[in-house]
Amino acid sequence: MAKKSEAELPEATNGFSIGNFIQGIREELEKVVWPSRKQIVSESAAVLLMVALSASLIYLVDGLFGWAAKQVF
């Protein structure tokens, strides 16, 4: 197994440094691939459609079981 050079090793610091924390946040946010407005709208519409379809199906199945229970009891 190859050893890491000293340049690749993270600095060992004692305690918390707000400066390093903020710098780390900025570095991570630069790596994020932000979606376009069109992609957000289309995916949100797809999610809302699937929720509406699922809710409708559950409502219909619940009504069917309620009707069947009334017939039996």
C-alpha positions in Angstrom: 0.0 0.0 0.0 1.4 3.3 -1.0 2.0 6.0 1.7 0.5 9.4 1.3 2.9 12.2 1.0 2.9 14.9 3.7 1.3 17.3 1.3 -1.8 15.1 1.0 -2.3 14.6 4.8 -4.8 16.8 6.5 -3.5 19.2 9.1 -3.9 18.0 12.6 -5.4 20.9 14.6 -6.5 20.9 18.1 -10.0 22.3 18.6 -12.5 24.0 16.3 -11.6 26.7 13.8 -14.5 28.7 12.4 -12.3 29.9 9.5 -11.6 26.3 8.4 -15.2 25.4 8.8 -16.4 28.2 6.6 -13.7 27.5 4.0 -14.7 23.8 4.0 -18.4 24.8 3.4 -17.4 27.0 0.5 -15.3 24.2 -1.1 -18.1 21.7 -0.8 -20.7 24.1 -2.2 -18.5 24.7 -5.2 -18.7 20.9 -6.0 -22.5 21.0 -6.0 -24.1 20.7 -9.5 -27.2 22.9 -9.2 -30.2 22.0 -11.3 -31.6 24.4 -13.9 -35.0 26.1 -13.4 -36.5 24.0 -16.1 -35.3 20.8 -14.4 -36.7 21.8 -11.0 -40.1 22.7 -12.5 -40.4 19.4 -14.5 -39.3 17.2 -11.6 -41.6 19.0 -9.1 -44.5 18.5 -11.5 -43.7 14.8 -11.8 -43.6 14.4 -8.0 -46.9 16.3 -7.6 -48.5 14.1 -10.3 -47.3 10.9 -8.7 -48.5 12.0 -5.2 -52.0 12.9 -6.7 -52.2 9.6 -8.5 -51.1 7.6 -5.4 -53.6 9.5 -3.2 -56.4 8.8 -5.6 -55.6 5.1 -5.8 -55.5 4.8 -2.0 -58.8 6.7 -1.8 -60.5 4.3 -4.3 -59.1 1.2 -2.7 -60.2 2.4 0.8 -63.7 3.1 -0.6 -63.8 -0.4 -2.1 -62.8 -2.0 1.2 -65.3 0.1 3.1 -68.1 -0.9 0.7 -67.1 -4.6 1.0 -67.0 -4.4 4.8 -70.5 -2.9 4.8 -71.7 -5.7 2.6 -70.2 -8.4 4.9 -71.1 -6.9 8.2 
